[in-house]
Structure formats: C-alpha cells, structure tokens
C-alpha cells in the first residue's frame, strides 16, 4: 500500500493549520463569539486536510484516460464554508450581527487551505494580518468621526407608571437625537425594558449618562452605530 502524501511534510502542514487556526480561535473565544476556539480550529484543520486530499488522494486513479483538476476541491471549500458563515449571521431589530465572525471563519478556512497547499509563509502572514485587522483596525474605527446618519440603539429599563419613558425620550430629543423604532423587549411589572434607535450629532456617552439620571430609569445600555457587532 502506497503512503504517498502521508509523510512528515503533510503532517507538518496539518499541524501548522491546527496551530494557526487555534490562534485565531482563541481570539474569538476570548471575545465570546458564536464561532470560538473549537469551531475555528476545526474549520482550518478541515480545510487543510481537504487540500491535502486534493493534492495526493487521487494519485492512484490518474492515468492516460483520467485527468483530475486538484483546484476543484479547493474551490468547493470556499463555497462550502459559506454555509457555516451564513449560519453565524442574524438580524435582530434591523441590526445585523455576526458579519465579522463569519468573515473570520472564511479567513480561517483560507489559512488552512494555504497551510495544506504548502504555502506556510502565506498562512502565517494571513494569520498575523487577522490580528492586525481585529485589534488595530478596531481601534482606528473607534476614532473615526461618527456620522450623524449612523444609528445607535439604546436599551432602557425603567419603572412603569412613573413617566420615565416620556422623560427619557424628551432627554434624547433635547440633546439633538431623533428617536425611532421603539420596541418593548420585556415587561415584568413594575419594570419595563425597551429598545429604541437614536440618530444625531450628539455624544452617545453623554446621552447614556443623562438617561441614567432620569427619575424611574433603572438601567441604560447603548450600542454605538460604529461599534463592531460581530
């Protein structure tokens, strides 16, 4: 029985895919994302294994009348990983969540494919680029000027029958925010929790602080429109 394609070189490529995918997965796990350490590691490892199968797994059937295209299996990995990525994306109250996590899964598959193809330098460089993007560009994005058209979502918990919601909404409009898309999340008398969307040029942090001072308000949580939602 031939052991072609099953040597230390291929094991090393699988091991590299495992390590790099686990490194990406640990970043996702630390941020408590839906695709964490195990999912991301398995995606990279599986992509690397499929690349190795594509390169070496059909050597015994290739002949004068049989021609194979090793790149076809690699292309199927790219399309197939979209099913996993699509399952990580969801919409809640007009806000899209999971896009960054889905993109990370896609990149992890590419890293695994590069490792399985023997392109170890590209695999390592892509992993380093991943950390540059998720840490470096997040800091840059947070420093960009906020557009007046970027919506922000506020979760407000208050005591019912105290006029707290009316005063909170008045506080928003008084600070230059337009309020829309108000929806009740939970009603557990005597407390009520609602989500509403605000848009404006004011400072979201100042608005949140002001809302906590409104009589009857028990809690305020805000999602900046520029904040990462993955």
C-alpha positions in Angstrom: 0.0 0.0 0.0 1.4 3.4 -1.0 1.9 6.0 1.6 2.4 8.8 -0.9 1.2 12.1 0.5 1.2 10.8 4.1 4.6 11.7 5.3 6.0 14.1 7.8 5.7 17.0 5.4 1.9 16.6 5.2 1.6 16.1 9.0 3.6 19.3 9.5 1.2 21.1 7.2 -1.7 19.8 9.1 -0.1 20.8 12.4 0.6 24.3 11.1 -3.1 24.7 10.1 -4.1 23.4 13.6 -1.9 25.9 15.4 -2.8 28.9 13.2 -6.5 28.2 13.3 -6.4 27.7 17.1 -4.6 31.1 17.5 -7.4 32.7 15.5 -10.0 30.7 17.5 -8.6 31.9 20.9 -9.2 35.5 19.9 -12.8 34.7 19.0 -13.2 32.6 22.2 -11.8 35.4 24.4 -14.5 37.7 22.9 -17.2 35.2 23.5 -18.2 34.9 19.8 -20.5 32.2 18.5 -17.7 30.6 16.5 -15.0 30.2 19.1 -11.9 28.1 19.6 -13.2 24.7 18.6 -15.2 25.7 15.6 -12.5 27.9 14.1 -9.8 25.3 14.7 -11.9 22.6 13.1 -12.6 24.8 10.1 -8.9 25.5 9.5 -7.9 21.8 10.1 -10.6 20.5 7.8 -9.7 23.0 5.0 -6.0 21.9 5.2 -7.0 18.2 5.1 -9.2 18.7 2.1 -6.3 20.5 0.3 -4.0 17.5 1.1 -6.6 15.1 -0.2 -7.0 17.1 -3.3 -3.2 17.1 -3.9 -2.5 13.5 -3.1 -5.6 11.5 -2.6 -6.3 10.6 -6.3 -2.8 9.8 -7.5 -3.7 6.1 -7.9 -6.6 6.8 -10.3 -4.8 9.3 -12.6 -3.9 7.7 -15.9 -4.0 8.1 -19.6 -7.8 8.3 -19.7 -8.3 10.0 -16.3 -7.4 13.7 -15.8 -8.1 15.5 -12.5 -8.1 19.1 -11.5 -6.9 19.5 -7.9 -8.2 23.0 -7.7 -11.8 21.9 -7.9 -11.9 20.6 -4.3 -10.3 23.9 -3.1 -13.0 25.9 -4.8 -15.6 23.7 -3.1 -14.1 24.5 0.3 -14.6 28.3 -0.4 -18.3 27.8 -1.4 -19.0 25.2 1.3 -17.6 27.4 4.1 -20.3 29.9 3.2 -22.9 27.7 4.8 -21.2 27.9 8.1 -20.7 31.7 7.7 -24.3 32.2 6.8 -25.4 30.4 9.9 -23.5 32.9 12.0 -25.2 36.0 10.6 -28.5 37.0 12.1 -30.6 40.2 12.1 -32.2 41.5 15.3 -34.3 44.6 15.2 -32.8 45.8 12.0 -29.2 45.3 13.3 -27.0 42.8 11.5 -24.8 40.7 13.8 -22.1 38.1 13.2 -20.6 39.5 10.0 -17.1 39.8 11.4 -17.3 36.3 12.9 -18.5 34.9 9.6 -15.6 36.6 7.8 -13.1 35.2 10.4 -14.4 31.7 9.7 -13.9 32.3 6.0 -10.3 33.6 6.5 -9.5 30.7 8.8 -10.6 28.3 6.0 -8.2 30.2 3.7 -5.4 29.9 6.2 -6.0 26.2 6.5 -6.0 25.8 2.7 -2.7 27.7 2.4 -1.1 25.5 5.0 -2.4 22.4 3.3 -1.1 23.6 0.0 2.4 24.0 1.5 2.2 27.8 1.4 3.3 28.2 5.0 4.6 31.7 4.7 1.3 32.9 3.3 -0.6 31.1 6.0 1.4 32.7 8.8 1.2 36.1 7.2 -2.6 35.8 6.8 -2.9 34.9 10.5 -0.9 37.9 11.5 -3.0 40.1 9.3 -6.1 38.8 11.0 -4.8 40.0 14.4 -3.8 43.3 12.8 -7.3 43.8 11.5 -9.3 42.8 14.6 -7.2 44.7 17.0 -5.6 47.5 15.0 -8.5 48.5 12.8 -11.0 48.3 15.6 -9.0 51.0 17.4 -8.9 53.0 14.2 -12.6 52.6 13.6 -13.4 53.8 17.1 -11.5 57.0 16.5 -13.2 57.9 13.2 -15.8 60.7 13.4 -19.2 59.4 13.9 -21.7 60.1 11.1 -25.0 61.8 12.0 -26.7 59.2 10.0 -25.2 56.2 11.9 -28.0 54.8 14.1 -27.4 53.9 17.7 -29.5 51.5 19.8 -30.4 52.2 23.4 -31.8 49.6 25.9 -33.7 51.3 28.6 -35.1 49.6 31.8 -37.5 51.7 33.8 -40.3 51.6 36.4 -43.7 51.7 34.8 -46.3 54.3 35.5 -43.7 56.9 36.6 -43.4 58.8 33.3 -39.8 57.7 32.9 -40.0 56.7 29.3 -41.6 60.1 28.3 -38.8 62.0 30.2 -36.1 59.8 28.7 -37.4 60.4 25.1 -37.6 64.1 25.8 -34.0 64.0 27.0 -33.0 62.4 23.7 -34.7 65.0 21.5 -33.5 67.8 23.7 -29.9 66.7 23.0 -30.4 66.6 19.3 -31.3 63.0 18.7 -34.1 61.7 16.6 -35.8 58.7 18.1 -37.3 55.8 16.1 -38.1 52.1 16.2 -39.2 51.8 19.8 -40.0 48.2 20.8 -40.7 46.5 24.1 -38.2 43.7 24.9 -39.6 42.6 28.3 -42.4 43.7 30.5 -42.2 42.3 34.1 -44.3 44.7 36.2 -43.4 47.0 37.6 -40.4 47.2 35.3 -40.3 47.6 31.5 -37.4 47.1 29.2 -37.4 48.7 25.7 -35.1 49.2 22.8 -35.2 52.3 20.7 -33.0 53.8 17.9 -31.5 57.2 18.0 -29.7 59.3 15.3 -28.0 62.6 15.8 -24.8 64.6 16.2 -24.7 64.4 20.0 -22.4 62.3 22.1 -23.9 58.9 22.9 -21.9 58.6 26.1 -23.3 61.9 27.4 -26.8 60.8 26.4 -26.5 57.5 28.2 -25.2 59.3 31.4 -28.1 61.7 31.2 -30.6 58.9 30.8 -29.4 57.2 34.0 -30.2 60.3 35.9 -33.9 60.3 34.8 -36.2 59.5 37.7 -37.5 56.0 37.4 -34.8 54.7 35.0 -33.1 51.6 36.3 -30.6 50.8 33.6 -29.2 52.1 30.3 -27.2 50.2 27.7 -26.1 51.7 24.4 -24.8 50.2 21.1 -22.8 52.8 19.0 -23.5 52.6 15.3 -19.8 52.4 14.8 -19.2 49.6 17.3 -18.3 46.1 16.0 -21.3 43.8 16.0 -19.7 40.5 15.2 
